[in-house]
Amino acid sequence: MATPEKHTKNFELNIESGEKGKNAALKIEGVSYDLQNSPEKIHALLDLLEMPKGSKVTINYHAASVIVR
C-alpha cells in the first residue's frame, strides 16, 4: 500500500455530524499534508465551522501511479 508524501495534493477532509437528528456533511479537498499530523488544527477548524462535539472527521488521500512507455 502506498503511503502519502508531503508533495501529494490529493488529500481530502470529510466531516460528518448528526446533532439532534440533523445530519450535516462537509467535504474539503486539497487539504495540506501537515493537517493530518495536527489534531489541534483540526479541532480549531471544527470550532471555526461551529461543528458540534462528537463530529466525525476522516482524512483520505488518493494515490495514483503513472507508467509511461
ZIQUI-V741300 format. One record per residue. RES is the residue in one letter. OMEGA is omega as a letter, one per 40 degrees, with the letter a starting at -180 (999 if undefined). BURIAL is b if it has 9 or more other ideal C-beta (glycine too) atoms within 8 Angstrom, else e. Layout:
# ZIQUI-V741300
RES:OMEGA:BURIAL / RES:OMEGA:BURIAL
This chain:
# ZIQUI-V741300
M:a:e / A:i:e / T:a:e / P:i:b / E:a:e / K:a:e / H:i:e / T:a:b / K:a:e / N:i:e / F:i:b / E:a:b / L:i:b / N:i:b / I:i:b / E:i:b / S:i:b / G:a:e / E:i:e / K:i:e / G:i:e / K:i:e / N:i:e / A:i:b / A:a:e / L:i:e / K:i:e / I:a:e / E:i:e / G:a:e / V:i:b / S:i:e / Y:a:b / D:a:e / L:a:b / Q:i:b / N:a:e / S:i:e / P:i:e / E:i:e / K:i:b / I:i:b / H:i:e / A:i:e / L:i:e / L:i:b / D:i:e / L:i:e / L:a:e / E:i:e / M:a:b / P:i:e / K:a:e / G:i:e / S:a:b / K:i:e / V:i:b / T:i:e / I:a:b / N:i:e / Y:a:b / H:i:e / A:i:e / A:i:e / S:i:e / V:i:e / I:i:e / V:a:e / R:999:e
